[in-house]
Amino acid sequence: MVKVSIGIPIYNVEEYLRECLDSIMNQTFKNFEVIMVDDGSTDNSFNICQEFAARDSRFKLIHQANIGVAGARNTCLKHMKGEYISWVDSDDKVEPNYLERLLEVQAETQADLVDGYNYSFKDGMRYYYDLTHISPTLDAVEISKEELFLRLLEGFRIVLWGNLAKKELYQGVYFITGKNYEDNGTRFKLYFRANKIVILPEPLYGYRGGRKGSIMTNKNTSETLKKKLQDFEDITANSENFIYFMDISQSKEVVEKIHQQYLGHLYSLSKTDLEGQNEEKYENYTTKYRNRRQKILE
């Protein structure tokens, strides 16, 4: 039986794809499969995937018309046969012992989900983060769901890459199509199902910073500002989905803290790119949100 299924949604990343796939092919742990879903790429990405599928039978290629990264992830899930699931973004890379360490920690702790950490790389340089605030000795630590949920909105991003989860946690889980940051609106559902969650403060996953074509590297033209506002709307929708699950499952104390954090993010949004009708829309939204929040907490 395959131990780990690695899902890789792929779209127009020919410049970075070989480095990503090579880093997976060179894993010290060998019992894995890679589900590559080419989501209608128009560059050379599909041909590169074909090369790896021909070289290594563990690499499986699926081509589909472009429906977005969430749809590509859903296709990955349909074809995964491993006992565990991990995700790698197609412009990133992983350390040679990425799978080995995640599996070691899972075996030692019997965790349903092991969250690893990342370093960033750009222009030949690597950038590491101080993780001693998580664990002074950098040993793996178990985290309670309450503490985890409070951390999720502090970071405001819930990423899929860099972790290992039992496949059964994904049963019935599908990614919401048509929105950016689809991991925000889906990943937290795994935490509800996990009986034990462990954090591994080791930089095993390489996150590529400042990729060309990224909204973060573009100047603030009217188009990029429009895109940013759409991103904010998508993040807001995903966060509201998360808060809904909190409202029906967690204590009032946890829910109140989460609502406060969420309002803080909304206030910071109002000081960035909003003006005119968007500012008016924001004011109406936050007023309704505060009223609804008060009713929930009464």
MIDOSE-1310 file (N, C-alpha, C; in nm, 2 decimals, decimal comma, always signed):
residues 298
mvkv	+0,08/-0,12/+0,00/+0,00/+0,00/+0,00/+0,09/+0,13/+0,00; +0,05/+0,23/-0,08/+0,12/+0,35/-0,08/+0,11/+0,42/+0,06; +0,22/+0,47/+0,11/+0,21/+0,53/+0,24/+0,17/+0,68/+0,23; +0,22/+0,75/+0,14/+0,19/+0,90/+0,13/+0,15/+0,93/-0,02
sigi	+0,04/+1,01/-0,03/+0,00/+1,07/-0,16/+0,04/+1,22/-0,15; +0,11/+1,27/-0,25/+0,15/+1,41/-0,26/+0,07/+1,47/-0,37; -0,01/+1,57/-0,34/-0,09/+1,64/-0,44/-0,02/+1,77/-0,49; -0,02/+1,78/-0,62/+0,04/+1,90/-0,68/-0,05/+1,96/-0,79
piyn	-0,12/+2,07/-0,76/-0,19/+2,14/-0,86/-0,09/+2,22/-0,95; -0,11/+2,22/-1,08/-0,01/+2,28/-1,17/-0,07/+2,36/-1,27; -0,02/+2,49/-1,28/-0,07/+2,58/-1,39/+0,04/+2,68/-1,42; +0,09/+2,67/-1,54/+0,19/+2,77/-1,60/+0,30/+2,80/-1,50
veey	+0,38/+2,69/-1,47/+0,49/+2,71/-1,38/+0,62/+2,65/-1,44; +0,63/+2,65/-1,57/+0,74/+2,58/-1,63/+0,88/+2,63/-1,57; +0,89/+2,75/-1,53/+1,02/+2,80/-1,49/+1,06/+2,74/-1,35; +0,97/+2,69/-1,27/+1,00/+2,64/-1,14/+0,97/+2,49/-1,12
lrec	+0,90/+2,43/-1,22/+0,84/+2,30/-1,19/+0,94/+2,19/-1,18; +1,05/+2,19/-1,26/+1,15/+2,08/-1,25/+1,21/+2,08/-1,11; +1,24/+2,20/-1,06/+1,30/+2,21/-0,92/+1,21/+2,15/-0,82; +1,08/+2,18/-0,83/+0,98/+2,12/-0,74/+0,98/+1,97/-0,75
ldsi	+0,96/+1,92/-0,87/+0,95/+1,77/-0,89/+1,07/+1,70/-0,85; +1,19/+1,76/-0,88/+1,32/+1,69/-0,85/+1,33/+1,68/-0,70; +1,29/+1,78/-0,62/+1,30/+1,78/-0,48/+1,21/+1,67/-0,42; +1,10/+1,63/-0,49/+1,01/+1,52/-0,44/+1,07/+1,39/-0,48
mnqt	+1,12/+1,38/-0,60/+1,18/+1,26/-0,65/+1,30/+1,21/-0,57; +1,37/+1,31/-0,51/+1,49/+1,28/-0,43/+1,46/+1,26/-0,28; +1,34/+1,23/-0,24/+1,31/+1,21/-0,10/+1,38/+1,09/-0,05; +1,43/+1,10/+0,08/+1,49/+0,98/+0,14/+1,39/+0,87/+0,17
fknf	+1,26/+0,91/+0,19/+1,15/+0,81/+0,21/+1,10/+0,79/+0,07; +1,08/+0,66/+0,03/+1,05/+0,63/-0,11/+0,91/+0,58/-0,13; +0,83/+0,54/-0,03/+0,70/+0,48/-0,06/+0,59/+0,59/-0,07; +0,59/+0,66/-0,18/+0,49/+0,76/-0,20/+0,45/+0,76/-0,35
evim	+0,34/+0,83/-0,37/+0,29/+0,86/-0,51/+0,27/+1,01/-0,52; +0,29/+1,06/-0,64/+0,27/+1,20/-0,67/+0,15/+1,22/-0,77; +0,05/+1,29/-0,73/-0,06/+1,32/-0,82/-0,05/+1,46/-0,87; +0,00/+1,46/-1,00/+0,02/+1,59/-1,07/-0,11/+1,62/-1,15
vddg	-0,17/+1,73/-1,12/-0,29/+1,77/-1,20/-0,26/+1,90/-1,28; -0,24/+1,88/-1,41/-0,22/+2,00/-1,49/-0,35/+2,06/-1,52; -0,37/+2,18/-1,47/-0,50/+2,25/-1,48/-0,50/+2,34/-1,61; -0,49/+2,27/-1,73/-0,50/+2,35/-1,85/-0,38/+2,45/-1,88
stdn	-0,26/+2,41/-1,84/-0,15/+2,50/-1,86/-0,13/+2,53/-2,01; -0,09/+2,65/-2,04/-0,06/+2,69/-2,18/+0,09/+2,71/-2,20; +0,17/+2,68/-2,11/+0,32/+2,69/-2,13/+0,37/+2,54/-2,14; +0,49/+2,52/-2,10/+0,55/+2,38/-2,11/+0,53/+2,30/-1,99
sfni	+0,45/+2,34/-1,90/+0,43/+2,26/-1,77/+0,39/+2,12/-1,80; +0,29/+2,10/-1,89/+0,24/+1,96/-1,91/+0,35/+1,87/-1,97; +0,43/+1,92/-2,06/+0,54/+1,84/-2,11/+0,64/+1,80/-2,00; +0,67/+1,89/-1,91/+0,76/+1,86/-1,80/+0,70/+1,75/-1,71
cqef	+0,57/+1,76/-1,69/+0,51/+1,66/-1,61/+0,51/+1,52/-1,68; +0,50/+1,52/-1,81/+0,51/+1,40/-1,89/+0,65/+1,34/-1,87; +0,75/+1,42/-1,87/+0,89/+1,37/-1,85/+0,90/+1,30/-1,72; +0,85/+1,35/-1,61/+0,86/+1,29/-1,48/+0,78/+1,17/-1,47
aard	+0,66/+1,17/-1,53/+0,58/+1,05/-1,53/+0,64/+0,93/-1,60; +0,72/+0,97/-1,71/+0,79/+0,86/-1,79/+0,91/+0,81/-1,71; +0,98/+0,90/-1,63/+1,10/+0,86/-1,56/+1,07/+0,78/-1,43; +0,95/+0,80/-1,37/+0,92/+0,75/-1,24/+0,78/+0,71/-1,23
srfk	+0,75/+0,58/-1,21/+0,61/+0,54/-1,21/+0,53/+0,59/-1,09; +0,60/+0,64/-0,99/+0,53/+0,70/-0,87/+0,46/+0,84/-0,91; +0,51/+0,90/-1,02/+0,45/+1,02/-1,06/+0,34/+1,00/-1,16; +0,22/+1,04/-1,12/+0,10/+1,02/-1,20/+0,04/+1,15/-1,25
lihq	+0,01/+1,16/-1,38/-0,03/+1,28/-1,44/-0,17/+1,28/-1,49; -0,24/+1,39/-1,45/-0,38/+1,40/-1,50/-0,39/+1,54/-1,56; -0,45/+1,55/-1,68/-0,47/+1,68/-1,75/-0,62/+1,71/-1,75; -0,65/+1,84/-1,72/-0,79/+1,88/-1,73/-0,80/+2,02/-1,78
anig	-0,91/+2,06/-1,83/-0,94/+2,20/-1,87/-0,92/+2,29/-1,74; -0,88/+2,41/-1,76/-0,86/+2,50/-1,65/-0,98/+2,53/-1,57; -0,98/+2,50/-1,44/-1,09/+2,53/-1,36/-1,05/+2,59/-1,23; -0,92/+2,62/-1,21/-0,86/+2,68/-1,09/-0,80/+2,58/-1,00
vaga	-0,72/+2,64/-0,90/-0,65/+2,55/-0,81/-0,73/+2,47/-0,72; -0,85/+2,52/-0,68/-0,94/+2,44/-0,60/-0,99/+2,32/-0,67; -1,03/+2,33/-0,80/-1,07/+2,22/-0,88/-0,96/+2,12/-0,90; -0,84/+2,17/-0,92/-0,72/+2,08/-0,93/-0,70/+2,00/-0,81
rntc	-0,71/+2,06/-0,69/-0,70/+1,99/-0,56/-0,81/+1,88/-0,55; -0,93/+1,91/-0,59/-1,04/+1,81/-0,58/-1,01/+1,69/-0,67; -0,95/+1,72/-0,79/-0,91/+1,61/-0,88/-0,80/+1,53/-0,81; -0,70/+1,59/-0,75/-0,60/+1,52/-0,68/-0,66/+1,42/-0,58
lkhm	-0,75/+1,47/-0,49/-0,82/+1,39/-0,39/-0,88/+1,27/-0,45; -0,94/+1,28/-0,56/-1,02/+1,17/-0,63/-0,92/+1,05/-0,66; -0,79/+1,08/-0,68/-0,70/+0,98/-0,73/-0,60/+0,94/-0,62; -0,60/+1,00/-0,51/-0,50/+0,96/-0,40/-0,54/+0,83/-0,34
kgey	-0,43/+0,75/-0,32/-0,45/+0,61/-0,27/-0,37/+0,59/-0,14; -0,29/+0,69/-0,10/-0,20/+0,68/+0,01/-0,27/+0,68/+0,15; -0,20/+0,63/+0,25/-0,25/+0,63/+0,39/-0,25/+0,77/+0,44; -0,16/+0,85/+0,39/-0,15/+0,99/+0,44/-0,15/+1,08/+0,31
iswv	-0,18/+1,21/+0,34/-0,19/+1,31/+0,23/-0,10/+1,42/+0,27; -0,02/+1,47/+0,17/+0,06/+1,59/+0,18/+0,04/+1,67/+0,05; +0,07/+1,80/+0,06/+0,05/+1,89/-0,06/+0,18/+1,97/-0,08; +0,22/+1,99/-0,20/+0,33/+2,07/-0,24/+0,29/+2,16/-0,35
dsdd	+0,31/+2,29/-0,34/+0,28/+2,39/-0,44/+0,38/+2,38/-0,55; +0,34/+2,39/-0,68/+0,43/+2,36/-0,79/+0,54/+2,45/-0,81; +0,55/+2,57/-0,74/+0,66/+2,66/-0,76/+0,75/+2,65/-0,63; +0,72/+2,56/-0,54/+0,80/+2,55/-0,42/+0,89/+2,43/-0,42
kvep	+0,95/+2,39/-0,31/+1,03/+2,27/-0,31/+1,04/+2,22/-0,17; +1,08/+2,09/-0,15/+1,09/+2,04/-0,01/+1,23/+1,98/+0,01; +1,27/+1,97/+0,14/+1,39/+1,92/+0,17/+1,39/+1,77/+0,15; +1,51/+1,70/+0,13/+1,52/+1,56/+0,10/+1,45/+1,47/+0,21
nyle	+1,46/+1,52/+0,34/+1,40/+1,44/+0,45/+1,26/+1,49/+0,49; +1,19/+1,56/+0,40/+1,06/+1,62/+0,43/+0,96/+1,51/+0,47; +0,94/+1,41/+0,39/+0,85/+1,30/+0,42/+0,90/+1,22/+0,54; +1,03/+1,19/+0,54/+1,08/+1,11/+0,64/+1,06/+1,17/+0,78
rlle	+1,08/+1,29/+0,80/+1,07/+1,36/+0,93/+0,92/+1,37/+0,97; +0,83/+1,40/+0,88/+0,69/+1,41/+0,91/+0,64/+1,27/+0,95; +0,68/+1,17/+0,88/+0,64/+1,03/+0,92/+0,70/+0,99/+1,05; +0,82/+1,02/+1,08/+0,88/+0,99/+1,20/+0,81/+1,05/+1,32
vqae	+0,77/+1,17/+1,31/+0,70/+1,24/+1,42/+0,56/+1,18/+1,43; +0,49/+1,15/+1,32/+0,36/+1,08/+1,33/+0,37/+0,95/+1,40; +0,47/+0,87/+1,37/+0,49/+0,74/+1,43/+0,52/+0,76/+1,58; +0,60/+0,86/+1,62/+0,63/+0,88/+1,76/+0,51/+0,93/+1,84
tqad	+0,43/+1,01/+1,78/+0,32/+1,08/+1,86/+0,19/+1,02/+1,83; +0,17/+0,94/+1,72/+0,04/+0,89/+1,68/-0,06/+1,00/+1,65; +0,00/+1,11/+1,59/-0,09/+1,23/+1,56/-0,17/+1,20/+1,43; -0,29/+1,26/+1,42/-0,37/+1,25/+1,30/-0,32/+1,35/+1,20
lvdg	-0,26/+1,46/+1,25/-0,21/+1,56/+1,16/-0,08/+1,62/+1,22; +0,02/+1,63/+1,13/+0,15/+1,69/+1,17/+0,17/+1,81/+1,09; +0,18/+1,92/+1,15/+0,21/+2,05/+1,08/+0,36/+2,08/+1,09; +0,42/+2,09/+0,97/+0,56/+2,13/+0,97/+0,57/+2,28/+0,94
ynys	+0,69/+2,33/+0,93/+0,72/+2,47/+0,90/+0,80/+2,49/+0,78; +0,82/+2,61/+0,73/+0,89/+2,64/+0,61/+1,00/+2,74/+0,63; +1,08/+2,75/+0,53/+1,17/+2,86/+0,51/+1,14/+2,93/+0,38; +1,18/+3,05/+0,35/+1,16/+3,11/+0,22/+1,29/+3,12/+0,14
fkdg	+1,28/+3,11/+0,01/+1,39/+3,13/-0,07/+1,36/+3,22/-0,19; +1,47/+3,29/-0,23/+1,45/+3,39/-0,34/+1,59/+3,43/-0,39; +1,61/+3,42/-0,52/+1,74/+3,47/-0,58/+1,86/+3,40/-0,52; +1,84/+3,27/-0,49/+1,96/+3,19/-0,44/+1,98/+3,20/-0,29
mryy	+1,90/+3,28/-0,22/+1,91/+3,30/-0,08/+1,80/+3,23/-0,01; +1,83/+3,18/+0,11/+1,73/+3,11/+0,20/+1,71/+3,20/+0,32; +1,59/+3,21/+0,37/+1,55/+3,29/+0,48/+1,48/+3,20/+0,58; +1,54/+3,19/+0,70/+1,48/+3,10/+0,81/+1,42/+3,19/+0,92
ydlt	+1,32/+3,13/+0,99/+1,25/+3,20/+1,09/+1,28/+3,14/+1,23; +1,28/+3,23/+1,33/+1,30/+3,18/+1,46/+1,17/+3,11/+1,51; +1,18/+2,98/+1,54/+1,07/+2,90/+1,58/+1,07/+2,86/+1,72; +1,16/+2,92/+1,80/+1,18/+2,88/+1,94/+1,06/+2,92/+2,02
hisp	+0,97/+3,02/+1,97/+0,85/+3,05/+2,05/+0,75/+2,94/+2,05; +0,76/+2,85/+1,95/+0,67/+2,73/+1,94/+0,72/+2,62/+2,03; +0,85/+2,60/+2,03/+0,92/+2,50/+2,11/+1,06/+2,54/+2,13; +1,10/+2,58/+2,26/+1,23/+2,63/+2,28/+1,34/+2,53/+2,24
tlda	+1,31/+2,40/+2,24/+1,41/+2,30/+2,20/+1,39/+2,26/+2,06; +1,29/+2,32/+1,99/+1,25/+2,28/+1,85/+1,21/+2,14/+1,84; +1,16/+2,08/+1,95/+1,10/+1,94/+1,94/+0,96/+1,96/+1,90; +0,90/+1,85/+1,85/+0,76/+1,84/+1,81/+0,68/+1,86/+1,94
veis	+0,57/+1,94/+1,93/+0,48/+1,96/+2,04/+0,33/+1,94/+2,00; +0,26/+1,88/+2,09/+0,11/+1,87/+2,07/+0,05/+2,00/+2,10; -0,06/+2,04/+2,02/-0,13/+2,16/+2,04/-0,28/+2,13/+2,06; -0,34/+2,20/+2,15/-0,49/+2,18/+2,17/-0,56/+2,24/+2,06
keel	-0,68/+2,20/+2,03/-0,76/+2,26/+1,93/-0,80/+2,40/+1,96; -0,82/+2,43/+2,09/-0,86/+2,57/+2,13/-0,74/+2,66/+2,10; -0,62/+2,62/+2,14/-0,50/+2,71/+2,11/-0,48/+2,72/+1,96; -0,50/+2,61/+1,89/-0,48/+2,62/+1,74/-0,58/+2,71/+1,67
flrl	-0,71/+2,70/+1,71/-0,81/+2,78/+1,65/-0,78/+2,93/+1,67; -0,73/+2,97/+1,79/-0,70/+3,10/+1,82/-0,58/+3,15/+1,74; -0,49/+3,06/+1,70/-0,37/+3,10/+1,62/-0,41/+3,12/+1,48; -0,51/+3,05/+1,43/-0,54/+3,05/+1,29/-0,57/+3,19/+1,24
legf	-0,65/+3,27/+1,31/-0,68/+3,40/+1,26/-0,57/+3,50/+1,29; -0,49/+3,47/+1,39/-0,37/+3,56/+1,42/-0,28/+3,56/+1,30; -0,26/+3,45/+1,23/-0,18/+3,44/+1,11/-0,26/+3,48/+0,99; -0,40/+3,46/+1,00/-0,49/+3,49/+0,89/-0,47/+3,41/+0,77
rivl	-0,38/+3,31/+0,77/-0,36/+3,22/+0,66/-0,36/+3,08/+0,71; -0,43/+2,99/+0,64/-0,43/+2,85/+0,68/-0,38/+2,77/+0,55; -0,26/+2,74/+0,55/-0,20/+2,68/+0,43/-0,21/+2,53/+0,43; -0,21/+2,47/+0,32/-0,22/+2,32/+0,31/-0,08/+2,26/+0,30
wgnl	+0,02/+2,33/+0,24/+0,15/+2,27/+0,21/+0,23/+2,26/+0,35; +0,32/+2,16/+0,34/+0,41/+2,15/+0,46/+0,36/+2,07/+0,57; +0,27/+1,98/+0,55/+0,21/+1,90/+0,66/+0,17/+1,76/+0,61; +0,14/+1,68/+0,70/+0,10/+1,54/+0,68/-0,03/+1,51/+0,75
akke	-0,13/+1,46/+0,68/-0,26/+1,43/+0,75/-0,31/+1,29/+0,71; -0,37/+1,22/+0,80/-0,43/+1,10/+0,77/-0,54/+1,12/+0,66; -0,55/+1,02/+0,57/-0,64/+1,04/+0,45/-0,78/+1,05/+0,50; -0,82/+0,98/+0,60/-0,96/+0,98/+0,64/-1,01/+1,12/+0,69
lyqg	-0,91/+1,21/+0,72/-0,95/+1,34/+0,76/-1,02/+1,42/+0,64; -0,98/+1,38/+0,52/-1,03/+1,44/+0,40/-1,16/+1,38/+0,35; -1,22/+1,28/+0,42/-1,34/+1,22/+0,37/-1,45/+1,32/+0,37; -1,51/+1,34/+0,25/-1,62/+1,43/+0,24/-1,58/+1,58/+0,23
vyfi	-1,45/+1,61/+0,23/-1,40/+1,74/+0,22/-1,37/+1,78/+0,08; -1,42/+1,89/+0,03/-1,39/+1,94/-0,10/-1,35/+2,09/-0,10; -1,27/+2,13/-0,19/-1,23/+2,27/-0,19/-1,33/+2,35/-0,27; -1,35/+2,47/-0,22/-1,45/+2,56/-0,27/-1,39/+2,63/-0,40
tgkn	-1,45/+2,60/-0,51/-1,40/+2,66/-0,64/-1,45/+2,80/-0,66; -1,38/+2,87/-0,74/-1,42/+3,01/-0,77/-1,37/+3,12/-0,68; -1,28/+3,08/-0,58/-1,23/+3,17/-0,48/-1,08/+3,15/-0,47; -1,01/+3,26/-0,44/-0,87/+3,25/-0,41/-0,85/+3,21/-0,27
yedn	-0,73/+3,16/-0,24/-0,70/+3,12/-0,10/-0,79/+3,00/-0,06; -0,81/+2,91/-0,15/-0,90/+2,80/-0,12/-0,86/+2,72/+0,00; -0,73/+2,72/+0,04/-0,69/+2,65/+0,16/-0,75/+2,71/+0,28; -0,76/+2,84/+0,29/-0,82/+2,91/+0,40/-0,96/+2,86/+0,43
gtrf	-1,04/+2,83/+0,33/-1,18/+2,79/+0,34/-1,20/+2,65/+0,36; -1,09/+2,57/+0,36/-1,11/+2,42/+0,37/-1,02/+2,36/+0,48; -0,90/+2,40/+0,49/-0,80/+2,33/+0,58/-0,85/+2,32/+0,72; -0,91/+2,42/+0,77/-0,95/+2,42/+0,92/-1,04/+2,30/+0,95
klyf	-1,12/+2,25/+0,85/-1,21/+2,14/+0,87/-1,14/+2,02/+0,91; -1,01/+2,00/+0,87/-0,94/+1,88/+0,91/-0,91/+1,88/+1,06; -0,89/+2,00/+1,11/-0,86/+2,01/+1,26/-0,98/+1,97/+1,34; -1,10/+1,99/+1,30/-1,22/+1,94/+1,37/-1,22/+1,79/+1,38
rank	-1,17/+1,72/+1,28/-1,17/+1,58/+1,28/-1,06/+1,51/+1,35; -0,95/+1,59/+1,36/-0,82/+1,53/+1,41/-0,83/+1,51/+1,56; -0,80/+1,40/+1,61/-0,80/+1,37/+1,76/-0,67/+1,43/+1,82; -0,56/+1,43/+1,74/-0,43/+1,47/+1,80/-0,36/+1,55/+1,69
ivil	-0,32/+1,67/+1,72/-0,25/+1,76/+1,63/-0,11/+1,79/+1,68; -0,01/+1,77/+1,60/+0,13/+1,80/+1,65/+0,20/+1,90/+1,56; +0,27/+1,99/+1,62/+0,35/+2,09/+1,54/+0,49/+2,05/+1,54; +0,56/+2,05/+1,42/+0,70/+2,02/+1,41/+0,77/+2,15/+1,36
pepl	+0,84/+2,22/+1,45/+0,91/+2,34/+1,42/+1,04/+2,32/+1,35; +1,03/+2,26/+1,23/+1,15/+2,24/+1,15/+1,12/+2,29/+1,01; +1,22/+2,36/+0,95/+1,19/+2,42/+0,82/+1,22/+2,32/+0,71; +1,12/+2,23/+0,68/+1,14/+2,12/+0,58/+1,08/+2,16/+0,45
ygyr	+1,01/+2,27/+0,44/+0,94/+2,31/+0,32/+0,99/+2,44/+0,27; +1,03/+2,45/+0,14/+1,08/+2,57/+0,09/+0,97/+2,65/+0,01; +0,94/+2,77/+0,06/+0,84/+2,85/+0,00/+0,90/+2,96/-0,08; +0,87/+2,97/-0,21/+0,93/+3,06/-0,30/+0,87/+3,20/-0,29
ggrk	+0,96/+3,30/-0,25/+0,91/+3,43/-0,23/+0,92/+3,52/-0,36; +0,83/+3,61/-0,37/+0,84/+3,71/-0,48/+0,84/+3,65/-0,62; +0,75/+3,55/-0,65/+0,75/+3,49/-0,78/+0,69/+3,59/-0,88; +0,76/+3,59/-1,00/+0,71/+3,68/-1,11/+0,56/+3,65/-1,14
gsim	+0,48/+3,76/-1,16/+0,34/+3,74/-1,19/+0,26/+3,74/-1,06; +0,32/+3,73/-0,95/+0,24/+3,73/-0,82/+0,19/+3,87/-0,80; +0,07/+3,88/-0,74/+0,01/+4,01/-0,71/+0,10/+4,08/-0,61; +0,18/+4,01/-0,53/+0,26/+4,08/-0,43/+0,38/+4,15/-0,50
tnkn	+0,41/+4,11/-0,62/+0,53/+4,18/-0,69/+0,49/+4,28/-0,79; +0,36/+4,30/-0,81/+0,31/+4,40/-0,91/+0,29/+4,53/-0,85; +0,30/+4,64/-0,93/+0,27/+4,77/-0,88/+0,12/+4,79/-0,87; +0,08/+4,89/-0,79/-0,06/+4,92/-0,76/-0,13/+4,99/-0,88
tset	-0,15/+4,92/-0,99/-0,23/+4,97/-1,10/-0,38/+4,95/-1,06; -0,47/+5,00/-1,14/-0,61/+4,99/-1,11/-0,65/+4,84/-1,11; -0,59/+4,76/-1,20/-0,62/+4,62/-1,21/-0,57/+4,54/-1,09; -0,45/+4,58/-1,04/-0,40/+4,50/-0,92/-0,48/+4,54/-0,80
lkkk	-0,52/+4,67/-0,79/-0,60/+4,71/-0,67/-0,74/+4,64/-0,68; -0,80/+4,62/-0,80/-0,92/+4,55/-0,81/-0,90/+4,40/-0,77; -0,79/+4,34/-0,81/-0,75/+4,21/-0,77/-0,74/+4,20/-0,62; -0,67/+4,30/-0,56/-0,65/+4,29/-0,41/-0,79/+4,30/-0,34
lqdf	-0,88/+4,38/-0,39/-1,01/+4,39/-0,32/-1,08/+4,26/-0,34; -1,07/+4,19/-0,45/-1,13/+4,06/-0,47/-1,07/+3,96/-0,38; -0,94/+3,97/-0,36/-0,87/+3,88/-0,27/-0,92/+3,90/-0,13; -0,94/+4,02/-0,09/-0,99/+4,05/+0,05/-1,13/+3,99/+0,06
edit	-1,21/+4,01/-0,04/-1,35/+3,95/-0,03/-1,34/+3,80/-0,02; -1,25/+3,73/-0,09/-1,24/+3,59/-0,08/-1,19/+3,55/+0,06; -1,09/+3,62/+0,11/-1,04/+3,59/+0,25/-1,15/+3,61/+0,35; -1,23/+3,71/+0,33/-1,34/+3,74/+0,43/-1,44/+3,63/+0,42
anse	-1,47/+3,58/+0,30/-1,57/+3,47/+0,29/-1,52/+3,34/+0,36; -1,39/+3,31/+0,33/-1,33/+3,20/+0,39/-1,32/+3,21/+0,54; -1,29/+3,33/+0,59/-1,29/+3,35/+0,74/-1,42/+3,34/+0,80; -1,53/+3,39/+0,73/-1,66/+3,37/+0,78/-1,70/+3,22/+0,79
nfiy	-1,66/+3,15/+0,69/-1,69/+3,00/+0,70/-1,62/+2,94/+0,82; -1,50/+2,98/+0,85/-1,43/+2,93/+0,97/-1,50/+2,97/+1,09; -1,54/+3,10/+1,10/-1,61/+3,15/+1,22/-1,74/+3,08/+1,24; -1,82/+3,05/+1,13/-1,94/+2,97/+1,15/-1,92/+2,84/+1,22
fmdi	-1,81/+2,77/+1,17/-1,78/+2,64/+1,24/-1,74/+2,66/+1,38; -1,68/+2,77/+1,41/-1,64/+2,80/+1,55/-1,77/+2,83/+1,64; -1,86/+2,90/+1,58/-1,98/+2,94/+1,65/-2,06/+2,82/+1,70; -2,06/+2,71/+1,61/-2,14/+2,60/+1,65/-2,07/+2,49/+1,72
sqsk	-1,94/+2,51/+1,74/-1,86/+2,40/+1,80/-1,77/+2,44/+1,92; -1,74/+2,56/+1,94/-1,65/+2,60/+2,04/-1,72/+2,68/+2,16; -1,64/+2,70/+2,27/-1,70/+2,77/+2,38/-1,71/+2,92/+2,35; -1,79/+2,99/+2,42/-1,82/+3,13/+2,40/-1,69/+3,21/+2,41
evve	-1,60/+3,17/+2,50/-1,47/+3,24/+2,52/-1,39/+3,23/+2,40; -1,38/+3,12/+2,34/-1,30/+3,10/+2,22/-1,36/+3,18/+2,10; -1,50/+3,17/+2,09/-1,57/+3,23/+1,98/-1,55/+3,39/+1,99; -1,56/+3,44/+2,12/-1,54/+3,58/+2,13/-1,40/+3,63/+2,09
kihq	-1,30/+3,56/+2,13/-1,16/+3,59/+2,09/-1,15/+3,59/+1,94; -1,21/+3,49/+1,87/-1,20/+3,48/+1,73/-1,27/+3,59/+1,66; -1,39/+3,63/+1,71/-1,46/+3,74/+1,65/-1,38/+3,87/+1,67; -1,32/+3,89/+1,78/-1,24/+4,01/+1,81/-1,12/+4,02/+1,71
qylg	-1,05/+3,90/+1,69/-0,94/+3,90/+1,59/-0,99/+3,93/+1,45; -1,10/+3,88/+1,42/-1,16/+3,90/+1,28/-1,19/+4,05/+1,26; -1,25/+4,11/+1,36/-1,28/+4,25/+1,35/-1,15/+4,33/+1,33; -1,05/+4,29/+1,40/-0,92/+4,36/+1,39/-0,87/+4,35/+1,25
hlys	-0,88/+4,24/+1,18/-0,84/+4,23/+1,04/-0,93/+4,32/+0,95; -1,06/+4,32/+0,98/-1,15/+4,41/+0,90/-1,11/+4,56/+0,92; -1,07/+4,60/+1,04/-1,03/+4,74/+1,06/-0,90/+4,77/+0,98; -0,81/+4,67/+0,98/-0,69/+4,70/+0,91/-0,71/+4,71/+0,76
lskt	-0,81/+4,63/+0,71/-0,85/+4,64/+0,57/-0,90/+4,78/+0,53; -0,97/+4,84/+0,62/-1,03/+4,97/+0,59/-0,93/+5,08/+0,57; -0,81/+5,06/+0,62/-0,70/+5,16/+0,61/-0,61/+5,13/+0,49; -0,64/+5,04/+0,41/-0,55/+5,01/+0,29/-0,61/+5,06/+0,16
dleg	-0,68/+4,98/+0,09/-0,72/+5,01/-0,05/-0,87/+5,05/-0,07; -0,94/+5,08/+0,04/-1,08/+5,10/+0,03/-1,11/+5,25/+0,01; -1,20/+5,28/-0,08/-1,24/+5,42/-0,10/-1,37/+5,42/-0,17; -1,44/+5,53/-0,16/-1,57/+5,55/-0,24/-1,67/+5,45/-0,20
qnee	-1,73/+5,38/-0,30/-1,83/+5,28/-0,28/-1,78/+5,16/-0,20; -1,66/+5,13/-0,22/-1,60/+5,02/-0,14/-1,60/+5,05/+0,01; -1,56/+5,17/+0,04/-1,56/+5,22/+0,18/-1,70/+5,21/+0,24; -1,80/+5,26/+0,17/-1,94/+5,26/+0,21/-1,99/+5,11/+0,23
kyen	-1,95/+5,03/+0,14/-1,99/+4,89/+0,15/-1,92/+4,82/+0,27; -1,80/+4,86/+0,30/-1,73/+4,81/+0,42/-1,80/+4,85/+0,54; -1,84/+4,98/+0,55/-1,91/+5,03/+0,67/-2,04/+4,96/+0,70; -2,11/+4,93/+0,59/-2,24/+4,86/+0,61/-2,21/+4,72/+0,65
yttk	-2,11/+4,66/+0,59/-2,08/+4,52/+0,63/-2,04/+4,51/+0,78; -1,95/+4,59/+0,82/-1,90/+4,58/+0,96/-2,01/+4,61/+1,06; -2,10/+4,70/+1,03/-2,21/+4,73/+1,12/-2,30/+4,61/+1,14; -2,33/+4,55/+1,02/-2,42/+4,42/+1,03/-2,34/+4,31/+1,10
yrnr	-2,21/+4,30/+1,07/-2,13/+4,19/+1,14/-2,13/+4,21/+1,29; -2,11/+4,34/+1,34/-2,10/+4,36/+1,48/-2,24/+4,33/+1,55; -2,35/+4,36/+1,48/-2,48/+4,33/+1,53/-2,50/+4,18/+1,54; -2,47/+4,11/+1,43/-2,48/+3,97/+1,43/-2,40/+3,90/+1,54
rqki	-2,28/+3,95/+1,55/-2,18/+3,89/+1,65/-2,24/+3,91/+1,79; -2,30/+4,03/+1,82/-2,36/+4,05/+1,95/-2,47/+3,95/+1,98; -2,55/+3,93/+1,88/-2,66/+3,83/+1,90/-2,61/+3,69/+1,93; -2,51/+3,65/+1,86/-2,45/+3,52/+1,88/-2,39/+3,50/+2,02
le	-2,33/+3,61/+2,07/-2,26/+3,60/+2,20/-2,36/+3,62/+2,32; -2,48/+3,67/+2,29/-2,57/+3,69/+2,40/-2,62/+3,56/+2,46
